[in-house]
């Protein structure tokens, strides 16, 4: 991970105190600080208080661009509150998939001298679903205090490899003799009693607990039970613990100690840890004769893949489901999957015409990547080709193991351990994903199982992304061929144009614009919108442009009438809105005809510019009168176009906003033109797109044509 400096122990202690005080002041059960490294668009968990590090491991790194409440708080610089799990599932379904717990969450941005990151606070599910004004004030003031600590550090902050665990400062009396009395009391109990810290380690157990677990006390103290007790090595036990820690509510379940002893286990959590009681189940008998009900756990997994890994897999699967392009897949693998498995390097390659083309990489010298790019699939230099051919992943724990199978592989990499994962979809070979490590790294059965499962998800995402990119390139090429490459220049007329496809789909549509030279002092400006966002719409757009060009120079109403006739001959079922303007530069007049298109905006000259929507009497949409046997009529409107005036033509994608009246959007656009119309046209065009894009996600194509009379 990149470091831009380091923070002193005193700085970290100040941050830790502020975080611990925040938990106590807000009444939260847990808190964490995510910092944003200057060179990476990824939020990294730096310190956590009130939760085990293993419990939050799947969310140790979160991309700023991710669809979730943490990223949203940082991007939009506002407090985000999620009061119930139902709200999380409704508002952030991908985040909810990796957080199947009942609790309330607050995400507060940390924005001081720079955008530092965010503070995250968690409450048990018994917290009301909404925040009080007092609680909101406590959260924001706590975030402000932490921001001050970050701002005042004399040296840059270091992002640790693992989050620091901040103890929750809870002053209390000296236990002294009362502690010994409590220990004696627990030893006398016939049931097993254990104490866990928030990391899951056993801090105390009585003799009955050791006996029921089948291990000596000294072998259990300080350990995680699902690691030190073989029969507890099942995801169900770890997940019950995680549920108790997150929800801060008691959890009770029944478990089988092989071969035939059933035990009742009850977990009682608070802000300092968990107390557990273990006792023989009343109906316990030989296995198969009296089997009590075992509490099911959602998402239970095969033995060997811990619950943390399973939730990690769900979290990463949700992230991959949001990818669209190959670049998106590379970013998810590099920003989230790479650190999730402790790897330092990654290459993602796609199979192309018998060769492996590297589409993305992290942690490698670009010169080494260039040597590997384009190797044949049957190369014996690295395992990538063999892995893709056989469909069987390969794991190498150290260089010696790699050298025995591929002696020349060391020429291409200085890494010390590798996981080669084939990317397969059905019987198709999509490519290969390689995770690598700077130090030798053993791959346990659980890690291998999760990595193989993850490779299938990456393969599906990569396959979709490759198809999307191919279609996008085709659509983009077609779109660029249909739109004018350059616009003609005219003495006394400045011109700028922009086109943006819809935010979803194939990035192709039917919006178009054109400027046609008719003479030394006259021109025709055209803008239109074909119904739809597909290749059919784009193809029809090209035919409409051709028809307009063929009749340009005639009266505006006649141009639209003849274009409507062309659509009649084509027998299309798509409609087209269009605005045609004859510009008379010598007479400084505009002659306009509209086929159901939004009105153009005209900004008057200085010194008191005013922008208004031109009242153009509209005719019917082109193509709407097909089959009626009569020609459509398009009235012509004439308005002055004095020197210094600015004319804005646009399609409805620029002004259509959900839940907003289009007349209000046009008025807002006119106000923006009034206030910024003196800027150079290229800057003005960009500012218009930016101004409207801030308020809504684009669901329609957008075309814009600006013309200024000098």
SULUR-V35175 format. One line per field, one symbol per residue. ss: DSSP state (h for helix, s for strand, l for the rest). phi: phi as a letter, one per 20 degrees, with the letter a starting at -180 (. if undefined). burial: I if it has 9 or more other ideal C-beta (glycine too) atoms within 8 Angstrom, else O. A space follows every 50 residues. Layout:
# SULUR-V35175
ss = ???
phi = ???
burial = ???
This chain:
# SULUR-V35175
ss = llllllllhhhhhhhhhhhhhhhhhhlllssssssslllllssssssssl llhhhhhhhlssslllllhhhhhhhhlllsssllhhhhhhhlhhhhhlll llssssssssslllssssssssssllllllllhhhhhhhhhhhhhhhhhh hhlllllllllllssslllllllllhhhhhhhhhhhhhlllsssssllll ssssslhhhhhhhlllhhhhlllshhhhlhhhllhhhhhhhhhhhhhlll ssssssslllsssssssssllllsssssssllllllllllllllllllll llllllhhhhhhhhhhhhhhhllllhhhhhhhhhhhhhhhllllssssss ssllsssssssslllhhhhhhhllsslllllllhhhhhhhlllsssllhh hhhhhlllhhhlllllsssssssssllsssssssssslllllllhhhhhh hhhhhhhhhhhhhhhhhhhhhhhhhhhhhhhhlllllllsllssssssss lllllllllssssssssllllsssssssssllllhhhhhhhhhhhhhhhh hllllhhhhhhhhhhhhhhhlllllsssssssssllllssssssslllll ssslllllllsssllllssllsllllllllllllllsssslllllsssss lhhhlllllllhhhhhhhhhhhhhhhllllhhhhhhhhhhhhhlllllll lssssssssl
phi = .fddqbdfffffffffffffffgffemfebbbddddggececedfdbccn bfgffdgfdfccffefeafffffffelbfddcebffffffecgffffece ceadcccdfdccfbffqbddcccffffgfceefffgffffffffffffff feffcgeeeffcgfeefefcfbffflfffffffffffffedfccdcefen ffdbbeffffffemcfgfedgndegfdedgfefcgfffffffffffelcg ccbdceegebdececcdcebfdrcdcdcbffgefbggndbeffdffcfng cfgodffgfffffffffffffefcdfffffffffecfgffdmedcbcccd fblmcdefeabbmcfgfffffefnfffefdfcfgfffffemdfcccfbff ffffecfefffdbdfdbbcddfddcldeeerbdcdccfcgbfdfffffff fffffffffffffffffffffffffffffffeeffcdfecfncecbbbcc fffcnelbbdfbbacdfdafcbbddcbbbegocbffffffgfffgfffgf dgofggffffffffffffffledddcebcdceddffelcdddccdmegff dcdfffecfbdbefedfedfgfnfefnencefdcfdddcfcfgnfcdddb dffececgmcfffffffffffffffcfefgffffffffffffffeaffdc fccbcdccef
burial = OOOOOOIIOOIIOIIIIIIIIIIIOIOIIIIIIIIIIOOIOIIIIIIIII IIIOIIIIIIIIIIOIOIIIIIIIOOOOIIIIIIIOIIIOOIIIIIIIII IIIIIIIIIIOIOOIIIIIIIIIIIOIOOOIOOOIIOIIIOIIOIIIIII OOIOIOIOIOOOIIIIOIOOOOOOOOOOOOOIIOOIOOIOOIIIIIIIII IIIIIIOIIIOIIOIOIOOIIOIIIIOIIOIIOIIIIIIIIIIIIIIIIO IOIIIIIOOIIIIIIIIIIOOOIIIIIIIIIOOIOOOOOOOIOIOOIOIO OOOOIIIIIIIIIIIIIIIIOIIOIIOIIIIIIIIIIIIIIOIOIIIIII IOOOIIIIIIIIIIOOOIIOOIIOIOIOIOIIIIIIIIIOOOIIIIIIIO IIIOOIOOIIOIIOIIIIIIIIIIOOOOIIIIIIIIIOOIIOIOOIIIII IIIIIIIIIIIIIIIIOIIOIIOOIIOIIOOIIOOOOOOIOOIOIIIIIO IIOOOIIIIIIIIIIIOIOOOIIIIIIIIIOIIIIOIIOIIIIIIOIIIO IIOOIIIIIIIIIIIIIIOOOOOIIIIIIIIIIIIOOIIIIIIIIIIIII IIIIOOOOIOIOOIOIOOIIIIIIIIOOOOOIOIOIIOIOIIOIIIIIII IIIIIIIOOOOIOOIIOOIIIIIIOIIOOOIOOIIIIIIOIIOOOIOIII IIIIIIIIIO
